[in-house]
């Protein structure tokens, strides 16, 4: 009798262990992909930079500053950084595109007398044009 009880108890433990395994959830971490653009960096000659600066910074039409409520956040602009969503980007003027066709796919913004060329698809600054 004691042997039957021991066998029944052993069988119950084996079945309970199988039921516990059936409830075990195995998770695998989700792998993220890094998107890398394979475009070559924008390279401009000194003459091309001068054309852009002259047309965009020196002779630009007065652009309205965006209305801000309170204190505007401080943003550090540099090549490779993304511009904030609220920043207004302008089309590169046709005279510049005629002389420097490589910049036709970009837009620009002017901050502190510097023109920043921005890729509109990624909002990434690709070039800084300073005096």
N, C-alpha and C positions, 0 to 999 in steps of 0.2 A: 504494500500500500504506500509505504514511504517512497518507494522507487517510482511509482506512478505519479505521485505528487511532484517529485523532483523532475521527472521528464516533462510533465505538464508545465511546470514553472519555467524550465529551460526553453520549451517551445514558445511560451508566452513572451519571454525576453527576446528571443530571436525575431518574432513577429513585430514586437514593439520597436526593435532596432531598425527593422526594414521600413516600418511606417515613418520613423523619424528621418531616415535617409530620403524618403520620398518627399519630405517637406523641406529638405535642404535646398536653398537657392544659391546657385553659383553665379556671381556677377563678374563680368570682365570689364575693365576700364575702357571707356570710349576713347579711341585715338583721334586726336584732332589733326587737321592738315594745315600746314602753313602755306599760304599763297604767296608765291614769289613772282614778281614781274621780271621778265627777261629782257626788257628794253634797255638798250645802252643809255648811259647817262647823257644828258643834254650837254653838248660841248659847243660853246660859242666863241668866235674870235673877238678880239678887242673892238674891231669895227662893228660887228653885229651887236655887241653889248652897248656900244655907243648909240647905235640906231634905236635900240629899244629904249634906252634911258632918255634920249632926246625926245622921242615921241610920246612916251608914256609918263615920265616923271616931270620933265621940264615944261612941255607944251600941252599937258593934258587939260581937258575940260574940267572945271571945278566940279568935284563930285561931292554930293551931299554926305555928310557924316551920318552914320546910323544913329537913330535916337536911342538913348540909353536911359534907363531909370535907375537911379542910385549910382554906385561906383562901378565902373566897367572893370571886368576882370583883367589881370595882367597876363598877357600871352607872350611867350618867347617864340619868335619865328626863326626857323633855320631850315636848311635843305633837309628833306626827309621827314619833317614834321607834318602833321595833318592840321589843316586850318579848322577853326571852330565852325559849326554849322551855320551860325548867323552871319558870317562874313560874306560881304558882297564881292563877287568875282566879276570882272569885266572882260569882254571879248578883246583880243589883241587887235589894235587898229590895222586896217587894210594896208596902209603904207609900210608898216612894220612887216607884215606877212609877205608883201611884195619883195622886200629886201632880205628878209630872214624867214624863208618858208618853213624851217624846222620848228618854229614856235606856233604854227597855225593850229595845232591841236590843243594848245594850252589856253588858259585864261590867266588873268593877272589881278593883283591887288597892289596898292601902294601904301606903305607904312614907313613913316619917318624918312621920306625922300628916297626910299628904296623900292624898286619894283620886284615883286615876288611872282614868278611864274608857277602856276598851280595846275596839276593834272585834274581836270574836272571829274573824271571817273572815280578817282580815289581820294580827292581833296588833299593830295600830298604836294608839298612844295618841292619843285624840281630844280629851281634855279633862282639865285638872287642876283639882281642887277643893281649895282650901286655906282655912284659917281666915281 
